[in-house]
Amino acid sequence: MIVEVINTGSELLLGNTLNTHLTFLGQELFPLGLRIARQVTVPDGEAIREALANSLTHAGVILVTGGLGPTTDDLTREITAGLLGLPLVEDAAVWQAIQARFARRGLDISPRNRRQAQVPKGAAVLANPNGTAPGLYLRHAASAQGVTRHLFLLPGPPRELQPMFRELVVPILTELAPGGPAFQSRRWLVVGMGESNVEAVVGEELLAIPGLELGYCARPGAVEVRCIGSPEALAAAEAIIAAKLPTQVAGEGGASLEELVVHRLAALGKTLATAESCTGGYLAHKITSVPGASAVFLEGFVTYADEAKARALGVPADLIRQHGAVSEPVARAMAEGAMREANAAFGLATTGIAGPGGGTPEKPVGTVFIALAVRDGETRVAKHSYPTDRATFMELTVQTALDMLRVELRTAT
């Protein structure tokens, strides 16, 4: 069954509002055995007419978001009714619900809100306890093609759309696509390799698996390998990936590096402290964005100035003068200082040249040293080069630092 999504809203096309609907709908539909074949975004007003008329010629399920409000640019109801040849009639229950919502909030109701109680004749109303615009479900018998189109008109705000979709739309779609998904999806996060390198290692063998759909998604410092297929095909894919990329696969299922690291630290009962110069606290931010990080993350030091490195971490001033702040000895001292000062099991440090200025022939822009100190163990330091913009430099540095810790935690006890 072909599923298409039409998102309405000029704010989406102007870039003022992030369109999160496609991500949400795609994730909700896949377990039902349905996948979005096409998505179109149109501005407010008349533009929806052409998009909807096109979808009605071939799509079995059409999900329209937005355009159900009370203002003059909200025309989804009217245009849909016109295309289907249906009159609009006022639904008394919907109008009562709208009035009750305004009364509960002590707000004056506008006469224009009455438009939201207009329903194409024969449509099923999808109640919206989180807003004034109800959703609508219409079954349209396309006589020329001999098939039925299933059309869902949904409110634009995610806080209204998402609960309505889960509670009212999913049960309808489940009836339309009984039996669940014919295929399953799995994702593996591969770190420290480029997209083309990953494909060179596993691509040919994965593509040889009958019925397997393969895709790659590049991220800073990582590549996500996505496979869709039968359980047997996915088991074969997992065996190939595990054999070909034994240390590069950080995890699967969409978990981020910071999530994997925090969860592993928690499982081991270990703690972490960070010392950052060139990443300015971004490493600590990544870690603390994970729920439960407070159980494992003790302290983060942002020591941008040389004096701060000496004062907060005990890095000898002579060491900085001799080797420079961006150097292997200073990175080592920073990691060990963070571990010591916080009394943590691990200390993770970054020092580098983010640019665009500050580089030298010996240490060009993009140079970074990452150090990992281990209590009662050896401190390791790695030098990398990421000559790019500041934001990407920070992202790559943090990803590499997290992966250094991930690799250490694989064998930690």
Contacts in CASP RR format, 6 or more apart in sequence:
PFRMAT RR
TARGET T0000
AUTHOR 0000-0000-0000
METHOD contacts of the structure
MODEL  1
MIVEVINTGSELLLGNTLNTHLTFLGQELFPLGLRIARQVTVPDGEAIRE
ALANSLTHAGVILVTGGLGPTTDDLTREITAGLLGLPLVEDAAVWQAIQA
RFARRGLDISPRNRRQAQVPKGAAVLANPNGTAPGLYLRHAASAQGVTRH
LFLLPGPPRELQPMFRELVVPILTELAPGGPAFQSRRWLVVGMGESNVEA
VVGEELLAIPGLELGYCARPGAVEVRCIGSPEALAAAEAIIAAKLPTQVA
GEGGASLEELVVHRLAALGKTLATAESCTGGYLAHKITSVPGASAVFLEG
FVTYADEAKARALGVPADLIRQHGAVSEPVARAMAEGAMREANAAFGLAT
TGIAGPGGGTPEKPVGTVFIALAVRDGETRVAKHSYPTDRATFMELTVQT
ALDMLRVELRTAT
1 34 0 8 1.000
1 60 0 8 1.000
1 61 0 8 1.000
1 176 0 8 1.000
1 177 0 8 1.000
2 37 0 8 1.000
2 58 0 8 1.000
2 59 0 8 1.000
2 60 0 8 1.000
2 61 0 8 1.000
3 29 0 8 1.000
3 34 0 8 1.000
3 35 0 8 1.000
3 36 0 8 1.000
3 37 0 8 1.000
3 59 0 8 1.000
3 60 0 8 1.000
3 61 0 8 1.000
3 62 0 8 1.000
3 63 0 8 1.000
4 36 0 8 1.000
4 37 0 8 1.000
4 38 0 8 1.000
4 39 0 8 1.000
4 40 0 8 1.000
4 55 0 8 1.000
4 59 0 8 1.000
4 61 0 8 1.000
4 62 0 8 1.000
4 63 0 8 1.000
5 21 0 8 1.000
5 22 0 8 1.000
5 25 0 8 1.000
5 36 0 8 1.000
5 38 0 8 1.000
5 39 0 8 1.000
5 40 0 8 1.000
5 62 0 8 1.000
5 63 0 8 1.000
5 64 0 8 1.000
5 65 0 8 1.000
6 39 0 8 1.000
6 40 0 8 1.000
6 41 0 8 1.000
6 42 0 8 1.000
6 48 0 8 1.000
6 51 0 8 1.000
6 52 0 8 1.000
6 55 0 8 1.000
6 62 0 8 1.000
6 63 0 8 1.000
6 64 0 8 1.000
6 65 0 8 1.000
7 19 0 8 1.000
7 21 0 8 1.000
7 22 0 8 1.000
7 39 0 8 1.000
7 40 0 8 1.000
7 41 0 8 1.000
7 42 0 8 1.000
7 65 0 8 1.000
7 66 0 8 1.000
8 41 0 8 1.000
8 42 0 8 1.000
8 43 0 8 1.000
8 44 0 8 1.000
8 45 0 8 1.000
8 47 0 8 1.000
8 48 0 8 1.000
8 64 0 8 1.000
8 65 0 8 1.000
8 66 0 8 1.000
8 67 0 8 1.000
8 76 0 8 1.000
8 156 0 8 1.000
9 41 0 8 1.000
9 42 0 8 1.000
9 43 0 8 1.000
9 44 0 8 1.000
9 66 0 8 1.000
9 67 0 8 1.000
10 43 0 8 1.000
10 44 0 8 1.000
10 73 0 8 1.000
11 17 0 8 1.000
12 19 0 8 1.000
12 41 0 8 1.000
13 41 0 8 1.000
13 42 0 8 1.000
13 43 0 8 1.000
19 41 0 8 1.000
20 158 0 8 1.000
21 65 0 8 1.000
21 156 0 8 1.000
21 158 0 8 1.000
21 161 0 8 1.000
22 36 0 8 1.000
22 39 0 8 1.000
24 158 0 8 1.000
24 161 0 8 1.000
24 162 0 8 1.000
24 165 0 8 1.000
25 36 0 8 1.000
25 63 0 8 1.000
25 165 0 8 1.000
26 35 0 8 1.000
26 36 0 8 1.000
28 165 0 8 1.000
28 166 0 8 1.000
28 170 0 8 1.000
29 35 0 8 1.000
29 36 0 8 1.000
29 173 0 8 1.000
30 181 0 8 1.000
30 185 0 8 1.000
31 180 0 8 1.000
31 181 0 8 1.000
32 170 0 8 1.000
32 173 0 8 1.000
32 174 0 8 1.000
32 177 0 8 1.000
32 180 0 8 1.000
32 181 0 8 1.000
33 177 0 8 1.000
33 180 0 8 1.000
33 181 0 8 1.000
33 182 0 8 1.000
33 183 0 8 1.000
34 61 0 8 1.000
34 173 0 8 1.000
34 177 0 8 1.000
37 59 0 8 1.000
38 55 0 8 1.000
38 59 0 8 1.000
40 51 0 8 1.000
40 55 0 8 1.000
42 48 0 8 1.000
42 50 0 8 1.000
42 51 0 8 1.000
44 67 0 8 1.000
44 73 0 8 1.000
44 74 0 8 1.000
44 75 0 8 1.000
45 67 0 8 1.000
45 73 0 8 1.000
45 74 0 8 1.000
45 75 0 8 1.000
46 75 0 8 1.000
46 79 0 8 1.000
48 64 0 8 1.000
48 67 0 8 1.000
48 75 0 8 1.000
48 76 0 8 1.000
48 79 0 8 1.000
49 79 0 8 1.000
49 83 0 8 1.000
52 62 0 8 1.000
52 64 0 8 1.000
52 79 0 8 1.000
52 80 0 8 1.000
52 83 0 8 1.000
53 83 0 8 1.000
55 62 0 8 1.000
56 62 0 8 1.000
56 83 0 8 1.000
56 140 0 8 1.000
56 142 0 8 1.000
56 149 0 8 1.000
56 151 0 8 1.000
57 142 0 8 1.000
57 145 0 8 1.000
59 149 0 8 1.000
60 147 0 8 1.000
60 148 0 8 1.000
60 149 0 8 1.000
60 150 0 8 1.000
61 149 0 8 1.000
61 150 0 8 1.000
61 152 0 8 1.000
61 173 0 8 1.000
61 176 0 8 1.000
62 149 0 8 1.000
62 150 0 8 1.000
62 151 0 8 1.000
62 152 0 8 1.000
63 152 0 8 1.000
63 154 0 8 1.000
63 169 0 8 1.000
64 76 0 8 1.000
64 80 0 8 1.000
64 151 0 8 1.000
64 152 0 8 1.000
64 153 0 8 1.000
64 154 0 8 1.000
65 154 0 8 1.000
65 155 0 8 1.000
65 156 0 8 1.000
65 161 0 8 1.000
66 74 0 8 1.000
66 76 0 8 1.000
66 153 0 8 1.000
66 154 0 8 1.000
66 155 0 8 1.000
66 156 0 8 1.000
67 73 0 8 1.000
67 74 0 8 1.000
67 75 0 8 1.000
67 76 0 8 1.000
67 77 0 8 1.000
67 133 0 8 1.000
67 156 0 8 1.000
68 74 0 8 1.000
68 76 0 8 1.000
68 77 0 8 1.000
68 116 0 8 1.000
68 133 0 8 1.000
68 134 0 8 1.000
68 135 0 8 1.000
68 136 0 8 1.000
68 153 0 8 1.000
68 154 0 8 1.000
68 155 0 8 1.000
68 156 0 8 1.000
69 115 0 8 1.000
69 116 0 8 1.000
69 132 0 8 1.000
69 133 0 8 1.000
69 155 0 8 1.000
70 110 0 8 1.000
70 112 0 8 1.000
70 113 0 8 1.000
70 114 0 8 1.000
70 115 0 8 1.000
70 116 0 8 1.000
70 132 0 8 1.000
71 112 0 8 1.000
74 115 0 8 1.000
76 153 0 8 1.000
77 88 0 8 1.000
77 115 0 8 1.000
77 118 0 8 1.000
77 119 0 8 1.000
77 120 0 8 1.000
77 136 0 8 1.000
77 153 0 8 1.000
78 88 0 8 1.000
78 118 0 8 1.000
80 120 0 8 1.000
80 136 0 8 1.000
80 138 0 8 1.000
80 151 0 8 1.000
80 153 0 8 1.000
81 87 0 8 1.000
81 88 0 8 1.000
81 120 0 8 1.000
81 121 0 8 1.000
84 120 0 8 1.000
84 138 0 8 1.000
84 140 0 8 1.000
84 151 0 8 1.000
86 120 0 8 1.000
86 121 0 8 1.000
86 122 0 8 1.000
86 123 0 8 1.000
86 138 0 8 1.000
87 120 0 8 1.000
87 121 0 8 1.000
88 118 0 8 1.000
88 119 0 8 1.000
88 120 0 8 1.000
88 121 0 8 1.000
89 118 0 8 1.000
89 119 0 8 1.000
89 120 0 8 1.000
89 121 0 8 1.000
90 114 0 8 1.000
90 117 0 8 1.000
90 118 0 8 1.000
90 119 0 8 1.000
91 117 0 8 1.000
91 118 0 8 1.000
91 119 0 8 1.000
91 125 0 8 1.000
91 134 0 8 1.000
92 117 0 8 1.000
93 125 0 8 1.000
94 116 0 8 1.000
94 117 0 8 1.000
94 119 0 8 1.000
94 125 0 8 1.000
94 134 0 8 1.000
95 114 0 8 1.000
95 117 0 8 1.000
97 127 0 8 1.000
97 134 0 8 1.000
98 109 0 8 1.000
98 113 0 8 1.000
98 114 0 8 1.000
98 116 0 8 1.000
98 117 0 8 1.000
98 132 0 8 1.000
99 109 0 8 1.000
101 131 0 8 1.000
101 132 0 8 1.000
102 108 0 8 1.000
102 109 0 8 1.000
102 113 0 8 1.000
102 132 0 8 1.000
113 132 0 8 1.000
116 132 0 8 1.000
116 133 0 8 1.000
116 134 0 8 1.000
119 125 0 8 1.000
119 134 0 8 1.000
119 136 0 8 1.000
120 136 0 8 1.000
120 138 0 8 1.000
122 138 0 8 1.000
123 136 0 8 1.000
123 137 0 8 1.000
123 138 0 8 1.000
124 136 0 8 1.000
124 137 0 8 1.000
124 138 0 8 1.000
125 134 0 8 1.000
125 135 0 8 1.000
125 136 0 8 1.000
126 134 0 8 1.000
126 135 0 8 1.000
126 136 0 8 1.000
126 137 0 8 1.000
126 152 0 8 1.000
126 154 0 8 1.000
126 164 0 8 1.000
126 168 0 8 1.000
126 169 0 8 1.000
127 134 0 8 1.000
127 135 0 8 1.000
127 164 0 8 1.000
127 168 0 8 1.000
128 134 0 8 1.000
128 135 0 8 1.000
128 155 0 8 1.000
128 160 0 8 1.000
128 164 0 8 1.000
129 163 0 8 1.000
130 157 0 8 1.000
130 159 0 8 1.000
130 160 0 8 1.000
130 163 0 8 1.000
130 164 0 8 1.000
131 155 0 8 1.000
131 157 0 8 1.000
131 160 0 8 1.000
133 155 0 8 1.000
133 156 0 8 1.000
133 160 0 8 1.000
135 152 0 8 1.000
135 153 0 8 1.000
135 154 0 8 1.000
135 155 0 8 1.000
135 164 0 8 1.000
136 152 0 8 1.000
136 153 0 8 1.000
137 150 0 8 1.000
137 151 0 8 1.000
137 152 0 8 1.000
137 153 0 8 1.000
137 169 0 8 1.000
137 172 0 8 1.000
138 150 0 8 1.000
138 151 0 8 1.000
138 153 0 8 1.000
139 148 0 8 1.000
139 149 0 8 1.000
139 150 0 8 1.000
139 151 0 8 1.000
140 148 0 8 1.000
140 149 0 8 1.000
140 150 0 8 1.000
140 151 0 8 1.000
141 147 0 8 1.000
141 148 0 8 1.000
141 149 0 8 1.000
142 148 0 8 1.000
142 149 0 8 1.000
150 172 0 8 1.000
150 176 0 8 1.000
152 169 0 8 1.000
154 161 0 8 1.000
154 164 0 8 1.000
154 165 0 8 1.000
154 169 0 8 1.000
155 161 0 8 1.000
155 164 0 8 1.000
174 180 0 8 1.000
182 230 0 8 1.000
183 213 0 8 1.000
183 228 0 8 1.000
183 229 0 8 1.000
183 230 0 8 1.000
184 228 0 8 1.000
184 229 0 8 1.000
184 230 0 8 1.000
184 231 0 8 1.000
184 234 0 8 1.000
185 226 0 8 1.000
185 227 0 8 1.000
185 228 0 8 1.000
185 229 0 8 1.000
186 226 0 8 1.000
186 227 0 8 1.000
186 234 0 8 1.000
186 237 0 8 1.000
186 238 0 8 1.000
186 252 0 8 1.000
186 253 0 8 1.000
187 224 0 8 1.000
187 225 0 8 1.000
187 226 0 8 1.000
187 227 0 8 1.000
187 252 0 8 1.000
187 253 0 8 1.000
187 254 0 8 1.000
188 224 0 8 1.000
188 225 0 8 1.000
188 241 0 8 1.000
188 245 0 8 1.000
188 249 0 8 1.000
188 251 0 8 1.000
188 252 0 8 1.000
188 253 0 8 1.000
189 222 0 8 1.000
189 223 0 8 1.000
189 224 0 8 1.000
189 249 0 8 1.000
189 250 0 8 1.000
189 251 0 8 1.000
189 252 0 8 1.000
189 253 0 8 1.000
189 254 0 8 1.000
189 255 0 8 1.000
189 256 0 8 1.000
189 257 0 8 1.000
190 198 0 8 1.000
190 222 0 8 1.000
190 223 0 8 1.000
190 224 0 8 1.000
190 225 0 8 1.000
190 245 0 8 1.000
190 248 0 8 1.000
190 249 0 8 1.000
190 250 0 8 1.000
191 221 0 8 1.000
191 222 0 8 1.000
191 248 0 8 1.000
191 250 0 8 1.000
191 257 0 8 1.000
191 399 0 8 1.000
191 403 0 8 1.000
191 406 0 8 1.000
192 221 0 8 1.000
192 222 0 8 1.000
192 248 0 8 1.000
192 400 0 8 1.000
192 403 0 8 1.000
193 201 0 8 1.000
193 223 0 8 1.000
193 245 0 8 1.000
193 248 0 8 1.000
194 218 0 8 1.000
194 221 0 8 1.000
194 223 0 8 1.000
195 216 0 8 1.000
195 218 0 8 1.000
195 223 0 8 1.000
198 216 0 8 1.000
198 223 0 8 1.000
198 225 0 8 1.000
198 245 0 8 1.000
199 216 0 8 1.000
201 244 0 8 1.000
201 245 0 8 1.000
202 225 0 8 1.000
202 240 0 8 1.000
202 241 0 8 1.000
202 244 0 8 1.000
202 245 0 8 1.000
203 214 0 8 1.000
205 240 0 8 1.000
205 244 0 8 1.000
206 212 0 8 1.000
206 214 0 8 1.000
206 225 0 8 1.000
206 227 0 8 1.000
206 237 0 8 1.000
206 240 0 8 1.000
206 241 0 8 1.000
207 214 0 8 1.000
209 233 0 8 1.000
209 236 0 8 1.000
209 237 0 8 1.000
209 240 0 8 1.000
210 233 0 8 1.000
211 229 0 8 1.000
211 230 0 8 1.000
211 233 0 8 1.000
212 227 0 8 1.000
212 228 0 8 1.000
212 229 0 8 1.000
212 233 0 8 1.000
212 234 0 8 1.000
212 236 0 8 1.000
212 237 0 8 1.000
213 227 0 8 1.000
213 228 0 8 1.000
213 229 0 8 1.000
214 225 0 8 1.000
214 226 0 8 1.000
214 227 0 8 1.000
214 237 0 8 1.000
215 225 0 8 1.000
215 226 0 8 1.000
215 227 0 8 1.000
216 223 0 8 1.000
216 224 0 8 1.000
216 225 0 8 1.000
216 226 0 8 1.000
217 223 0 8 1.000
217 224 0 8 1.000
217 226 0 8 1.000
220 392 0 8 1.000
220 395 0 8 1.000
220 396 0 8 1.000
220 399 0 8 1.000
221 395 0 8 1.000
221 396 0 8 1.000
221 399 0 8 1.000
221 400 0 8 1.000
222 250 0 8 1.000
222 257 0 8 1.000
222 399 0 8 1.000
224 254 0 8 1.000
225 241 0 8 1.000
227 233 0 8 1.000
227 234 0 8 1.000
227 237 0 8 1.000
241 249 0 8 1.000
242 249 0 8 1.000
247 407 0 8 1.000
247 410 0 8 1.000
250 257 0 8 1.000
250 260 0 8 1.000
250 403 0 8 1.000
250 406 0 8 1.000
251 260 0 8 1.000
255 263 0 8 1.000
256 290 0 8 1.000
257 399 0 8 1.000
257 402 0 8 1.000
257 403 0 8 1.000
257 406 0 8 1.000
258 286 0 8 1.000
258 287 0 8 1.000
258 289 0 8 1.000
258 290 0 8 1.000
258 402 0 8 1.000
259 290 0 8 1.000
260 406 0 8 1.000
261 287 0 8 1.000
261 402 0 8 1.000
261 405 0 8 1.000
261 406 0 8 1.000
261 409 0 8 1.000
262 287 0 8 1.000
262 290 0 8 1.000
262 292 0 8 1.000
262 293 0 8 1.000
262 296 0 8 1.000
262 297 0 8 1.000
263 290 0 8 1.000
264 406 0 8 1.000
264 409 0 8 1.000
265 271 0 8 1.000
265 272 0 8 1.000
265 296 0 8 1.000
265 346 0 8 1.000
265 409 0 8 1.000
266 292 0 8 1.000
266 295 0 8 1.000
266 296 0 8 1.000
268 409 0 8 1.000
268 412 0 8 1.000
268 413 0 8 1.000
269 296 0 8 1.000
270 296 0 8 1.000
270 345 0 8 1.000
270 346 0 8 1.000
270 409 0 8 1.000
270 412 0 8 1.000
271 296 0 8 1.000
271 297 0 8 1.000
271 298 0 8 1.000
271 342 0 8 1.000
271 344 0 8 1.000
271 345 0 8 1.000
271 346 0 8 1.000
272 287 0 8 1.000
272 296 0 8 1.000
272 297 0 8 1.000
272 298 0 8 1.000
272 344 0 8 1.000
272 345 0 8 1.000
272 346 0 8 1.000
272 347 0 8 1.000
272 348 0 8 1.000
272 405 0 8 1.000
273 297 0 8 1.000
273 298 0 8 1.000
273 299 0 8 1.000
273 300 0 8 1.000
273 301 0 8 1.000
273 338 0 8 1.000
273 339 0 8 1.000
273 341 0 8 1.000
273 342 0 8 1.000
273 344 0 8 1.000
273 346 0 8 1.000
273 347 0 8 1.000
273 348 0 8 1.000
274 281 0 8 1.000
274 283 0 8 1.000
274 284 0 8 1.000
274 287 0 8 1.000
274 297 0 8 1.000
274 299 0 8 1.000
274 300 0 8 1.000
274 301 0 8 1.000
274 338 0 8 1.000
274 347 0 8 1.000
274 348 0 8 1.000
274 349 0 8 1.000
275 300 0 8 1.000
275 301 0 8 1.000
275 303 0 8 1.000
275 309 0 8 1.000
275 313 0 8 1.000
275 334 0 8 1.000
275 335 0 8 1.000
275 337 0 8 1.000
275 338 0 8 1.000
275 347 0 8 1.000
275 348 0 8 1.000
275 349 0 8 1.000
275 350 0 8 1.000
276 282 0 8 1.000
276 283 0 8 1.000
276 284 0 8 1.000
276 300 0 8 1.000
276 301 0 8 1.000
276 302 0 8 1.000
276 303 0 8 1.000
276 349 0 8 1.000
276 350 0 8 1.000
277 302 0 8 1.000
277 303 0 8 1.000
277 304 0 8 1.000
277 309 0 8 1.000
277 325 0 8 1.000
277 326 0 8 1.000
277 334 0 8 1.000
277 349 0 8 1.000
277 350 0 8 1.000
277 351 0 8 1.000
277 352 0 8 1.000
278 326 0 8 1.000
278 350 0 8 1.000
278 351 0 8 1.000
278 352 0 8 1.000
278 353 0 8 1.000
278 354 0 8 1.000
278 368 0 8 1.000
278 393 0 8 1.000
278 394 0 8 1.000
278 397 0 8 1.000
279 350 0 8 1.000
279 394 0 8 1.000
279 397 0 8 1.000
279 398 0 8 1.000
279 401 0 8 1.000
280 302 0 8 1.000
280 304 0 8 1.000
280 394 0 8 1.000
281 300 0 8 1.000
281 302 0 8 1.000
282 394 0 8 1.000
282 395 0 8 1.000
282 398 0 8 1.000
283 348 0 8 1.000
283 350 0 8 1.000
283 397 0 8 1.000
283 398 0 8 1.000
283 401 0 8 1.000
283 402 0 8 1.000
284 297 0 8 1.000
284 300 0 8 1.000
284 302 0 8 1.000
286 398 0 8 1.000
286 402 0 8 1.000
287 293 0 8 1.000
287 297 0 8 1.000
287 402 0 8 1.000
288 294 0 8 1.000
288 297 0 8 1.000
298 342 0 8 1.000
298 343 0 8 1.000
298 344 0 8 1.000
299 338 0 8 1.000
299 341 0 8 1.000
299 342 0 8 1.000
299 344 0 8 1.000
300 338 0 8 1.000
300 342 0 8 1.000
301 308 0 8 1.000
301 312 0 8 1.000
301 313 0 8 1.000
301 334 0 8 1.000
301 338 0 8 1.000
301 341 0 8 1.000
302 308 0 8 1.000
303 309 0 8 1.000
303 312 0 8 1.000
303 313 0 8 1.000
303 315 0 8 1.000
303 334 0 8 1.000
306 317 0 8 1.000
306 320 0 8 1.000
306 325 0 8 1.000
309 315 0 8 1.000
309 320 0 8 1.000
309 325 0 8 1.000
309 330 0 8 1.000
309 333 0 8 1.000
309 334 0 8 1.000
310 316 0 8 1.000
310 317 0 8 1.000
310 320 0 8 1.000
312 341 0 8 1.000
313 333 0 8 1.000
313 334 0 8 1.000
313 337 0 8 1.000
313 338 0 8 1.000
313 341 0 8 1.000
314 333 0 8 1.000
314 337 0 8 1.000
314 341 0 8 1.000
315 330 0 8 1.000
315 333 0 8 1.000
315 334 0 8 1.000
315 337 0 8 1.000
316 333 0 8 1.000
319 329 0 8 1.000
319 330 0 8 1.000
319 333 0 8 1.000
320 330 0 8 1.000
322 329 0 8 1.000
323 329 0 8 1.000
323 330 0 8 1.000
324 330 0 8 1.000
325 351 0 8 1.000
325 352 0 8 1.000
326 351 0 8 1.000
326 352 0 8 1.000
326 353 0 8 1.000
326 363 0 8 1.000
326 367 0 8 1.000
326 368 0 8 1.000
326 369 0 8 1.000
327 351 0 8 1.000
327 369 0 8 1.000
328 369 0 8 1.000
328 371 0 8 1.000
328 381 0 8 1.000
328 383 0 8 1.000
330 351 0 8 1.000
330 369 0 8 1.000
331 349 0 8 1.000
331 350 0 8 1.000
331 351 0 8 1.000
331 369 0 8 1.000
331 370 0 8 1.000
331 371 0 8 1.000
331 381 0 8 1.000
332 349 0 8 1.000
332 371 0 8 1.000
332 373 0 8 1.000
332 379 0 8 1.000
332 381 0 8 1.000
334 349 0 8 1.000
334 351 0 8 1.000
334 371 0 8 1.000
335 347 0 8 1.000
335 348 0 8 1.000
335 349 0 8 1.000
335 371 0 8 1.000
335 372 0 8 1.000
335 373 0 8 1.000
335 379 0 8 1.000
335 381 0 8 1.000
336 347 0 8 1.000
336 371 0 8 1.000
336 373 0 8 1.000
336 379 0 8 1.000
337 347 0 8 1.000
337 373 0 8 1.000
338 344 0 8 1.000
338 347 0 8 1.000
338 348 0 8 1.000
338 349 0 8 1.000
338 373 0 8 1.000
339 345 0 8 1.000
339 346 0 8 1.000
339 347 0 8 1.000
339 373 0 8 1.000
339 375 0 8 1.000
344 375 0 8 1.000
345 374 0 8 1.000
345 375 0 8 1.000
346 372 0 8 1.000
346 373 0 8 1.000
346 374 0 8 1.000
346 375 0 8 1.000
346 405 0 8 1.000
346 408 0 8 1.000
347 371 0 8 1.000
347 372 0 8 1.000
347 373 0 8 1.000
347 374 0 8 1.000
348 370 0 8 1.000
348 371 0 8 1.000
348 372 0 8 1.000
348 373 0 8 1.000
348 401 0 8 1.000
348 404 0 8 1.000
348 405 0 8 1.000
349 370 0 8 1.000
349 371 0 8 1.000
349 372 0 8 1.000
349 373 0 8 1.000
350 368 0 8 1.000
350 369 0 8 1.000
350 370 0 8 1.000
350 397 0 8 1.000
350 398 0 8 1.000
350 401 0 8 1.000
351 368 0 8 1.000
351 369 0 8 1.000
352 366 0 8 1.000
352 367 0 8 1.000
352 368 0 8 1.000
352 369 0 8 1.000
352 397 0 8 1.000
353 359 0 8 1.000
353 363 0 8 1.000
353 364 0 8 1.000
353 365 0 8 1.000
353 366 0 8 1.000
353 367 0 8 1.000
353 368 0 8 1.000
354 365 0 8 1.000
354 366 0 8 1.000
354 390 0 8 1.000
354 393 0 8 1.000
354 394 0 8 1.000
355 365 0 8 1.000
355 366 0 8 1.000
355 390 0 8 1.000
355 393 0 8 1.000
356 365 0 8 1.000
356 390 0 8 1.000
357 365 0 8 1.000
358 365 0 8 1.000
359 365 0 8 1.000
359 367 0 8 1.000
364 385 0 8 1.000
364 387 0 8 1.000
365 387 0 8 1.000
366 385 0 8 1.000
366 386 0 8 1.000
366 387 0 8 1.000
366 388 0 8 1.000
366 393 0 8 1.000
367 383 0 8 1.000
367 384 0 8 1.000
367 385 0 8 1.000
368 383 0 8 1.000
368 384 0 8 1.000
368 385 0 8 1.000
368 386 0 8 1.000
368 393 0 8 1.000
368 397 0 8 1.000
369 381 0 8 1.000
369 382 0 8 1.000
369 383 0 8 1.000
369 384 0 8 1.000
370 381 0 8 1.000
370 382 0 8 1.000
370 384 0 8 1.000
370 397 0 8 1.000
370 400 0 8 1.000
370 401 0 8 1.000
370 404 0 8 1.000
371 379 0 8 1.000
371 380 0 8 1.000
371 381 0 8 1.000
371 382 0 8 1.000
372 379 0 8 1.000
372 380 0 8 1.000
372 381 0 8 1.000
372 401 0 8 1.000
372 404 0 8 1.000
372 405 0 8 1.000
372 408 0 8 1.000
373 379 0 8 1.000
374 408 0 8 1.000
380 404 0 8 1.000
380 408 0 8 1.000
382 400 0 8 1.000
382 404 0 8 1.000
384 396 0 8 1.000
384 397 0 8 1.000
384 400 0 8 1.000
386 392 0 8 1.000
386 393 0 8 1.000
386 396 0 8 1.000
386 397 0 8 1.000
388 396 0 8 1.000
END
